[in-house]
């Protein structure tokens, strides 16, 4: 990895509903043990979940900051009611932490002040990135389905923006006003009983012939595979990517962060890190197909050949 191309690490927001003790323990460990530069906090997926961790969020943000982490507050990814719009306005009015816009109403609410853009905002070309930057965006996490050639084109065309890529975790594909997770369990969104909390890594969805297909997370649809770009870190750094986003999953995320850090700093070969990642998250099926312009569920190495996925 070329000198001066040091790539940072961002821990993305927790997309699932975890119980309060598990949630607190997770972020306390991130504060104390994880070698990560930035942590995004906040409920992006479903505003009905807000109350689960609202009381502890400020304490966690303070603890992360005291531990040397940069904290961002993420805004909802889909705003459909006034309560959610009010949340966006309140987040935009804060000056103690950076805002990460989950969608464009939060971007507009910042009114030109510096902020970050999350991966669910559709930034598919450099002109779009430049427009967002002119309105205050200083960093953009690009959509996870972009191939490397597109990443290079966007980064080259908007060199003043700090670009980030979604490098680890089940890929957020879509979000809806309706809750398929509740419907799957015989409930409706208005009386969901928070059944999404029963599936802390998402609810698997298979095709009729038993193939892994998607995962449900409340109103969000995700990939069934876990995207891992750990073997692609050198290529991403060479393309000008400034940070890798690691999305929390039910595994040893401190271990995941450590492996990505080792590769980013040249202390471990990417393929060795990939094999160790299999040990850290043994239940996952890894993928990086989107980056290589092939079907997203596939996993290929930097040279384009398929890497065997243990346990598939």
Residue pairs with C-beta under 8 A, 6 or more apart in sequence:
1 7
1 233
1 234
1 237
1 238
1 264
1 266
2 237
2 238
5 237
5 238
5 240
6 237
6 264
6 265
7 233
7 236
7 237
7 241
7 242
7 243
7 244
7 264
8 37
8 38
8 242
8 243
8 244
8 264
9 35
9 36
9 37
9 38
9 243
9 244
9 246
9 257
9 260
9 261
9 264
10 36
10 37
10 38
10 39
10 40
10 141
10 164
10 243
10 244
10 245
10 246
11 30
11 34
11 36
11 38
11 39
11 40
11 245
11 246
11 248
11 253
11 257
12 40
12 119
12 141
12 166
12 169
12 245
12 246
12 247
12 248
13 40
13 41
13 42
13 43
13 44
13 74
13 100
13 247
13 248
14 23
14 26
14 248
15 44
15 45
15 169
15 170
15 172
15 217
15 220
15 222
15 247
15 248
16 196
16 199
16 200
16 201
16 202
16 217
16 248
17 46
17 49
17 52
17 194
17 196
17 197
17 200
17 218
18 26
18 197
18 200
19 197
20 52
20 53
20 56
22 200
23 52
23 53
23 56
24 56
24 60
26 248
26 253
27 39
27 41
27 60
27 63
27 64
28 60
28 63
29 254
30 36
30 39
30 64
30 69
30 253
30 254
31 60
31 63
31 64
31 66
31 67
31 69
32 67
33 254
34 253
34 254
34 257
34 258
35 257
35 258
35 261
36 69
36 246
36 257
37 69
37 70
37 243
38 69
38 70
38 71
38 72
38 243
39 64
39 69
39 70
39 71
39 72
40 71
40 72
40 73
40 74
40 100
40 118
41 57
41 60
41 61
41 64
41 71
41 72
41 73
41 74
42 57
42 73
42 74
42 75
42 91
42 100
43 49
43 50
43 52
43 53
43 76
44 74
44 75
44 76
44 77
44 102
44 118
44 120
45 77
45 175
45 217
45 218
45 219
45 220
46 179
46 196
46 218
46 219
46 220
47 76
47 81
47 83
47 84
47 87
48 192
48 194
49 194
49 196
49 218
50 87
61 71
61 73
61 97
64 71
65 71
70 98
71 97
71 98
72 97
72 98
72 99
72 100
72 116
73 91
73 94
73 97
73 98
73 99
73 100
74 99
74 100
74 102
74 118
75 87
75 88
75 91
75 92
75 99
75 100
75 101
75 102
75 103
75 106
75 118
76 84
76 87
76 88
76 102
76 103
76 106
77 102
77 103
77 118
77 120
77 172
77 175
77 220
78 84
78 102
78 103
78 175
78 176
78 177
78 219
79 85
79 88
79 103
79 105
80 177
85 105
88 105
88 106
88 109
89 109
91 99
91 106
91 109
92 99
92 106
92 109
92 110
92 111
98 114
98 115
98 116
99 106
99 110
99 115
99 116
100 115
100 116
100 117
100 118
100 141
101 107
101 110
101 115
101 116
101 117
101 118
101 121
101 137
102 118
102 120
102 121
103 120
103 121
104 121
106 115
107 115
107 117
107 121
107 132
107 135
107 136
107 137
108 135
110 135
110 136
111 136
112 135
112 136
113 136
114 136
114 137
114 138
115 136
115 137
115 138
116 137
116 138
116 139
116 140
116 141
117 123
117 132
117 137
117 139
117 140
117 141
118 141
119 141
119 142
119 143
119 144
119 164
119 166
119 172
119 245
120 143
120 172
120 175
121 132
121 140
121 143
122 128
122 143
123 129
123 132
123 140
123 142
123 143
123 154
124 143
124 146
124 150
124 154
125 153
125 154
125 157
126 153
126 154
126 156
126 157
126 158
127 157
129 137
129 140
129 154
129 157
129 158
129 161
129 163
130 157
130 158
130 161
132 140
133 158
133 160
133 161
137 161
138 161
138 162
139 161
139 162
139 163
139 164
139 242
139 243
140 161
140 162
140 163
140 164
141 163
141 164
141 165
141 166
141 243
141 245
142 151
142 154
142 163
142 164
142 165
142 166
143 166
144 165
144 166
144 171
144 172
144 227
144 290
145 171
145 290
145 296
146 154
146 165
146 290
146 291
147 290
147 291
147 292
147 293
148 232
148 235
148 236
148 239
148 291
148 292
148 293
149 293
151 163
151 165
151 236
151 239
151 241
151 291
152 239
152 240
154 163
155 161
155 163
155 239
155 240
155 241
156 240
159 240
162 242
162 243
163 240
163 241
163 242
163 243
164 241
164 242
164 243
164 244
164 245
165 229
165 236
165 241
165 243
165 244
165 245
166 227
166 245
166 247
167 227
167 228
167 229
167 230
167 233
167 236
167 244
167 245
167 246
167 260
168 226
168 227
168 228
168 229
168 230
168 244
168 245
168 246
168 247
168 249
168 256
168 260
169 226
169 227
169 245
169 246
169 247
169 248
169 249
170 201
170 202
170 215
170 217
170 222
170 223
170 224
170 225
170 226
170 227
170 247
170 249
171 222
171 223
171 225
171 227
171 290
171 296
172 220
172 221
172 222
172 247
173 214
173 221
173 222
173 223
174 220
174 221
175 219
175 220
175 221
176 219
176 220
176 221
177 219
178 189
178 219
179 188
179 189
179 192
179 196
179 218
179 219
180 216
180 219
180 221
181 192
181 195
181 196
181 199
181 203
181 216
181 217
181 218
181 219
182 188
182 189
182 192
182 193
182 195
182 196
182 218
184 203
184 216
185 195
185 198
187 193
187 195
189 219
192 218
196 203
196 216
196 217
196 218
199 216
199 217
200 250
201 215
201 249
201 250
202 215
202 216
202 217
202 222
203 215
203 216
203 217
204 212
204 214
204 215
204 224
205 213
205 214
205 215
205 216
205 224
206 212
206 213
207 213
212 224
212 225
212 285
212 297
213 224
214 221
214 222
214 223
214 224
215 221
215 222
215 223
215 224
216 222
223 287
223 296
223 297
224 285
224 297
225 284
225 285
225 286
225 287
225 296
225 297
225 299
226 249
226 281
226 284
226 285
226 286
226 287
227 286
227 287
227 288
227 290
227 296
228 274
228 277
228 284
228 286
228 287
228 288
228 299
229 236
229 244
229 288
229 291
230 259
230 260
230 263
230 270
230 273
230 274
230 277
231 270
231 271
231 273
231 274
231 288
231 301
231 302
231 307
232 270
232 288
232 291
232 302
233 244
233 260
233 263
233 264
233 270
234 263
234 270
234 302
235 302
236 244
237 264
244 260
244 264
246 253
246 256
246 257
246 260
249 256
249 281
249 284
251 280
251 281
251 283
251 284
252 280
252 281
255 280
256 277
256 280
256 281
259 268
259 273
259 276
259 277
259 280
260 273
262 268
262 273
263 269
263 270
263 273
270 302
271 301
271 307
274 286
274 307
277 286
278 284
278 286
278 310
282 311
285 297
285 309
285 311
285 312
286 299
286 309
287 296
287 297
287 298
287 299
288 298
288 299
288 300
289 295
289 296
289 297
289 298
289 299
289 300
290 296
292 298
292 300
292 304
294 300
298 306
299 306
299 307
299 309
300 306
300 307
301 307
